[in-house]
Amino acid sequence: MKHITQSTKKAGGLFHIPYSIFHRETRGERGLGMIEIIVVIALIAASFVAILQLSFLERRSQDLAREDTAAYMLARETLEATRVIRDEDWANITSLNFDTPYYPILSSGVWEFSATNPGNINVIYTRWVEVSEVFRDGSDNIAPTGTSDIDTVLATSRVSWVTAGGATRTIELEIYLTNWQTYK
């Protein structure tokens, strides 16, 4: 048996591993293997931290997008509520003070404006609408100054909230509303 083992080693047999892979010259290289291990561990740790940061940023980005979408939908709903209130009676719009915040509320299935903030929606959102006076120039175009148009107002819907990071954000949508019933 001894003879077969020796000939296998010499012939490079099936399990022959070259000695040079595991053998190192130790002159001046003390601790070099340990430094290589530390460098590899540091690289793996840095990669792990980078992946964690990317996943955190991805989640935060998704949260912000979700908040923005909800705020946009609330701003649109506010404009739709303003249209419904206008359609009920144009006097509901003209009785409002210009550039003053009004809060749309749904009371017994009917939209109405409140001068008092009813509180946050979905815990974080506050929404309101302001109507502004509209002016027409000599050619009957909307202009910054001119003759006041009693049958048109600019409705500005705003939704404001504080993000998880503590920043205040606001979304604003505008639409011109007319007393369309006078043009029937």
KAWOCOR-V790680 format. One record per backbone hydrogen bond with DSSP energy under -1.0 kcal/mol. NH is the residue of the N-H (numbers start at 0). CO is the residue of the C=O. E is the energy in kcal/mol with one decimal. If there is no record, write none. Layout:
NH:CO:E
NH:CO:E
//
This chain:
4:0:-1.9
5:1:-1.9
6:2:-2.0
7:3:-2.1
8:4:-2.0
9:5:-2.0
10:6:-2.3
12:7:-2.5
15:12:-1.1
20:17:-1.0
22:18:-1.4
31:28:-1.7
34:30:-2.0
35:31:-2.1
36:32:-1.9
37:33:-2.3
38:34:-2.5
39:35:-2.3
40:36:-2.5
41:37:-2.5
42:38:-2.4
43:39:-2.4
44:40:-2.6
45:41:-2.6
46:42:-2.3
47:43:-2.4
48:44:-2.5
49:45:-2.3
50:46:-2.3
51:47:-2.3
52:48:-2.4
53:49:-2.3
54:50:-2.3
55:51:-2.2
56:52:-2.7
57:53:-2.4
58:54:-2.2
59:55:-2.5
60:56:-2.5
61:57:-2.1
62:58:-2.3
63:59:-2.5
64:60:-2.3
65:61:-2.3
66:62:-2.5
67:63:-2.8
68:64:-2.4
69:65:-2.3
70:66:-2.6
71:67:-2.6
72:68:-2.4
73:69:-2.1
74:70:-2.4
75:71:-2.4
76:72:-2.5
77:73:-2.2
78:74:-1.9
79:75:-2.5
80:76:-2.7
81:77:-2.1
82:78:-2.2
83:79:-2.4
84:80:-2.5
85:81:-2.4
86:82:-3.0
87:83:-1.7
88:84:-1.5
91:88:-1.9
92:89:-1.4
93:89:-2.3
94:90:-1.7
95:92:-1.6
98:130:-3.0
99:96:-1.0
101:128:-2.3
102:113:-3.1
104:111:-3.0
106:109:-3.0
109:106:-1.5
111:104:-2.2
113:102:-1.7
120:124:-3.4
123:121:-1.3
124:120:-2.3
125:159:-2.4
127:157:-2.2
128:101:-2.8
129:155:-2.1
131:153:-2.4
135:146:-2.6
136:140:-2.5
139:136:-2.0
142:134:-2.3
146:135:-2.4
148:133:-3.1
151:148:-1.3
152:176:-2.4
153:131:-2.3
154:174:-3.2
155:129:-3.0
156:172:-3.2
157:127:-2.9
158:170:-2.3
159:125:-2.9
160:168:-2.3
162:166:-3.2
165:162:-1.9
168:160:-3.1
170:158:-2.7
172:156:-2.6
174:154:-2.1
176:152:-2.9
178:150:-2.3
179:177:-2.0
181:178:-1.9
182:179:-1.4
//
